[in-house]
């Protein structure tokens, strides 16, 4: 896997240096950010190469910001690990068929900010590619990402482990009227079709985001942000005495 852009490469060097084969920087750039990348490579023992801009572009394509890295694809965690954690504080975003890498990257960025793990199905999901890493602004390196073989069975497992499973759906209840505290899994469907029927039926409840304008729904990454931060807001409120 080839990774590019300054922030994404910095995150990879800092979080998993042993998986990086080499980092290539544009020798024509001597600015502070490139020097930081070079220092980070030396600190973590990552092989560093220097070349001209054309060499970096051959490795990473356009938009590379003067740096490229070759590394192993981000490993997934086993789905059973998603049930772990302190009861009452577990939070997951379960993605049913998100195939656009930019949407997946944006959702990972939301998950990192909201303190959530992310669950992807084995089939029908965008892979953890360079495009996903770039869109996530490095969050792909910090978020726990689990892979489930059968998403419906996984939802049943979540419920047996004490999670409340809420699916985002235009036909659901008003999200702001639901209690989102405690162990929570928010399920988001694909960009066009939404959740598959069996996945939808596996949710405890369905919730919608109230829409005041003419647009019928938000982009899936925007919807993930709104719903996640409503859960964060509710979880930060003082408990009634």
C-alpha positions in Angstrom: 0.0 0.0 0.0 1.3 3.4 -0.9 0.4 6.3 1.4 1.0 10.0 0.7 0.4 13.4 2.2 2.2 14.8 5.2 -0.3 14.2 8.0 -1.2 10.6 7.0 2.5 9.6 6.6 3.4 11.2 10.0 0.6 9.2 11.7 1.7 6.0 10.1 5.4 6.5 11.1 4.4 7.3 14.7 1.8 4.5 15.1 3.2 1.5 13.2 6.8 2.1 12.1 7.6 -1.6 11.8 5.1 -2.0 9.0 6.7 0.8 6.8 9.1 -0.4 4.1 10.3 3.0 3.2 9.5 6.7 3.2 10.3 8.8 0.1 10.6 12.6 0.4 11.0 15.3 -2.2 14.6 16.3 -1.9 13.8 19.7 -3.4 11.7 20.6 -0.4 13.5 21.6 2.7 10.7 23.1 4.7 9.8 22.4 8.4 7.2 19.7 7.6 9.6 17.7 5.5 12.3 18.0 8.1 9.8 16.7 10.7 9.1 13.7 8.6 12.8 13.0 8.2 13.4 13.4 12.0 10.4 11.1 12.7 11.9 8.4 10.4 15.3 8.6 12.1 13.6 8.4 15.6 11.6 5.3 14.7 14.2 3.6 12.5 12.2 3.9 9.3 14.2 3.7 6.0 14.3 7.1 4.4 14.8 7.8 0.7 15.1 11.1 -1.1 14.2 11.8 -4.7 13.0 14.6 -6.9 9.3 15.6 -7.2 8.9 13.3 -10.2 10.0 10.3 -8.3 7.5 11.0 -5.5 4.8 11.5 -8.1 5.6 8.2 -9.8 5.3 6.5 -6.4 2.1 8.2 -5.1 0.4 10.1 -8.0 -0.5 13.8 -7.7 -1.5 15.5 -4.5 1.3 13.9 -2.5 2.6 17.0 -0.7 6.2 15.9 -1.2 6.1 12.6 0.7 5.1 9.0 0.0 5.4 5.8 2.1 5.1 2.1 1.3 3.5 0.1 4.1 1.4 -2.9 4.8 -2.4 -2.5 4.6 -4.0 -1.6 8.0 -4.9 -4.8 9.8 -8.4 -5.4 11.0 -9.3 -6.5 14.5 -11.3 -9.7 15.1 -15.0 -9.0 15.5 -15.0 -10.7 18.9 -12.8 -7.9 20.2 -15.6 -5.4 19.5 -17.5 -6.7 22.5 -14.7 -5.9 24.9 -14.3 -2.8 27.0 -15.8 -1.3 30.1 -19.6 -1.9 30.2 -21.6 1.4 29.9 -18.8 3.1 27.8 -18.6 1.0 24.6 -19.5 2.9 21.4 -19.4 1.5 17.9 -20.3 2.7 14.4 -21.4 -0.3 12.3 -21.2 0.4 8.6 -23.3 -1.7 6.3 -21.8 -1.5 2.8 -20.1 2.0 2.8 -18.2 1.7 -0.5 -17.0 5.2 -1.1 -13.5 5.6 0.3 -13.9 9.3 1.0 -17.1 8.6 3.0 -15.4 5.8 4.9 -12.4 8.0 5.7 -14.6 10.8 6.9 -16.5 8.4 9.1 -13.3 7.2 10.6 -12.4 10.8 11.4 -15.8 11.2 13.1 -15.2 7.9 15.0 -11.8 9.0 16.3 -13.2 12.3 17.5 -16.3 10.7 19.2 -14.3 7.8 20.8 -16.0 5.1 18.8 -14.8 1.9 17.1 -15.8 1.0 13.6 -17.2 -2.3 12.3 -17.0 -3.2 8.6 -18.5 -6.3 6.9 -16.1 -8.6 5.1 -17.9 -8.0 1.8 -19.3 -4.9 0.3 -17.1 -2.3 2.0 -14.4 0.0 0.7 -11.0 -1.4 1.6 -8.6 0.5 3.9 -6.8 2.1 1.1 -4.6 5.2 0.6 -7.7 7.2 -0.4 -9.4 6.2 2.9 -6.3 7.1 4.9 -6.1 10.5 3.1 -9.8 11.3 3.7 -9.5 10.3 7.4 -6.6 12.7 7.9 -4.7 10.0 9.7 -7.6 8.8 11.9 -7.4 5.3 10.3 -4.2 4.8 12.3 -6.0 5.5 15.6 -9.4 4.0 15.4 -10.1 0.4 16.3 -11.5 -1.2 13.1 -13.2 -4.6 13.4 -14.3 -6.9 10.5 -17.5 -8.9 10.9 -18.2 -12.0 8.8 -22.0 -11.8 9.0 -23.3 -8.4 10.1 -26.8 -9.6 11.2 -25.3 -12.2 13.5 -22.8 -9.6 14.7 -25.7 -7.3 15.7 -27.3 -10.1 17.6 -24.1 -10.6 19.4 -23.9 -7.0 20.3 -27.3 -7.1 21.9 -26.4 -10.2 23.9 -23.4 -8.3 25.2 -25.6 -5.4 26.4 -25.4 -3.0 23.5 -28.4 -1.0 22.3 -28.4 -1.2 18.5 -29.8 1.9 16.7 -30.1 2.0 12.9 -30.2 5.3 11.1 -33.2 5.2 8.7 -35.5 8.0 7.3 -38.5 6.0 8.5 -37.3 5.9 12.1 -38.1 7.8 15.3 -36.7 11.3 15.9 -33.1 10.6 17.0 -33.2 13.4 19.6 -36.0 11.7 21.5 -34.0 8.5 22.1 -31.8 7.7 25.0 -28.3 7.1 23.5 -26.5 6.6 26.7 -24.7 3.4 27.8 -23.3 0.8 25.4 -24.3 1.9 21.9 -23.9 0.7 18.3 -25.1 3.1 15.6 -25.7 1.3 12.3 -25.4 3.3 9.0 -26.3 1.9 5.6 -24.8 2.3 2.2 -24.8 5.6 0.4 -27.6 4.7 -2.0 -29.7 1.8 -0.7 -29.3 2.3 3.1 -29.2 -0.8 5.4 -29.9 -4.2 4.0 -33.2 -5.7 5.2 -31.8 -8.3 7.6 -29.4 -5.7 9.1 -32.3 -3.3 9.4 -34.4 -5.9 11.2 -31.5 -6.7 13.5 -31.6 -3.2 15.1 -33.4 -2.6 18.4 -34.8 0.7 17.0 -34.6 2.9 14.0 -33.8 6.6 14.2 -34.0 9.5 11.8 -32.3 12.9 11.7 -35.0 15.7 11.6 -34.7 17.5 8.3 -36.2 21.0 8.1 -35.2 21.8 4.5 -36.0 20.3 1.2 -33.0 17.8 1.3 -34.3 14.4 2.2 -31.2 13.1 3.9 -27.6 13.9 4.7 -24.5 12.4 3.3 -23.7 9.2 5.3 -20.5 10.7 6.8 -22.4 13.9 7.9 -25.2 11.7 9.4 -22.6 9.7 11.3 -21.2 12.9 12.7 -24.6 14.3 13.8 -25.7 11.0 15.4 -22.3 10.3 17.1 -22.1 13.7 18.7 -25.6 13.5 19.9 -24.6 10.3 21.7 -21.4 12.0 23.0 -23.6 15.0 24.2 -26.0 12.7 26.0 -23.2 10.7 27.6 -21.6 13.9 29.0 -24.7 15.2 30.7 -24.9 14.8 34.5 -27.0 11.9 35.7 -30.3 12.8 37.4 -30.2 12.5 41.2 
